Amino acid sequence: MIPYSTQLIEEDDIASVVEILRSSHLTQGSKVEAFEEAIAHTVGARYCVSFNSATSALHGAYAVCGIGEGDEIITTPISFVATSNMAIALGAKPIFCDIKMDGNIDENLIEALITPRTKAIVPVDFAGKPVAINAINTIAKKHHLLVIEDACHAFGGDINHQKIGSFADMTIFSFHAIKPITTGEGGAVVTDNEEFARKLRLFRSHGMVKKQLWNSDMVSLGHNYRMTEFAAALGLSQLHKLDRFINIRETIGRYYDERFGNHKLFTIIPIDPNEQSARHLYPLLLNPQLHCVKEEIFIQMQEKGLGVQVHYKPIYQNSFYTERYGEMYLSNAENFYRCELSIPCHQKMTMENAEHVADTVLKIIEKYGSRGCSF
Ligand SMILES: *Cc1c(COP(=O)(O)O)cnc(C)c1O
């Protein structure tokens, strides 16, 4: 089975983790700091605060800018549930904005959703393709809102050679096993705001500050959301490979673009030439005549060893959300969910693998294409 995404762990990654396991500090040592500095440097942000997941990083980001009871965030329904869940965890309400057919929030629909309760706009760089961050920043500035970018798919991506992580007030990355680089589980917030960074460090570690000798003071409510030293060591080792990983995914992505461009049964999502997508996912969008056979196509691809997946069921369709907020329907989000299929694209694949995936995808889709659906 070729999974849609997976980690690539090499001998030097393993050695860097083993070195920490043999050392005196498994937690709260210097590796985490070194990893944070390297991440901040890579993306061109002043501060990086690491977490044990992107979910806890999102929780921290929302908390330290004061999002709480009665507040609203404007976000996308085409994301992993954690993006909106962590705002709800603080008593806020996610307001879902419809998307464009590239999977990213439609920046032209955001302004109409702003209310006196809105605190932040939370876009997600779907599949790694950068959102229209400059337009979103302009809207946010005009209405005195924060932009918190969930860039869990997009670590290493850029717009005109400016890295994602340097545009928003806070940007969140995930280092989960299948994300662009990994620490096993892990995440981070990058920001230029010193106050946010200070509060994020407190939030991550019980809200405690050291005083003299044994004395410490707990100044705010916090959690234990810390990354371990061996996770940070793995992250540092992986970070050296970021460009290579992106190049491999980009080469596969471009190969797919060529094989799949202008197909009559499905479309692909083109990447602007002035942007670098991290290519976390490679989405196909099936034309309407194939929607009724998507399940069969999905099953056939899995039977042929392609670990395909669908990203994502609109968050508001989950029962937790419908029970809380009622039914919702955003037409592009619904349509996107109906037609999207993510096929394998990751740094562990060879070009032979990519060729095999493309051949298999075309064979299966074209088989069902001749049948089609009736309306
Ligand atoms: C993976 C992901 C998360 C959660 O990341 P974890 O590190 O697994 O907590 C949040 N948002 C998006 C868009 C993701 O893809």
The ligand as an ORCA input file, in Angstrom:
! r2SCAN-3c Opt
* xyz 0 1
  C      -2.991     17.843     11.271
  C      -3.766     19.082     11.398
  C      -4.067     19.654     12.641
  C      -3.728     18.982     13.928
  O      -2.389     18.680     14.038
  P      -1.868     17.727     15.205
  O      -0.395     17.994     15.237
  O      -2.179     16.325     14.772
  O      -2.548     18.091     16.457
  C      -4.728     20.867     12.665
  N      -5.095     21.483     11.536
  C      -4.853     20.955     10.320
  C      -5.270     21.695      9.088
  C      -4.198     19.723     10.218
  O      -3.984     19.181      9.023
*
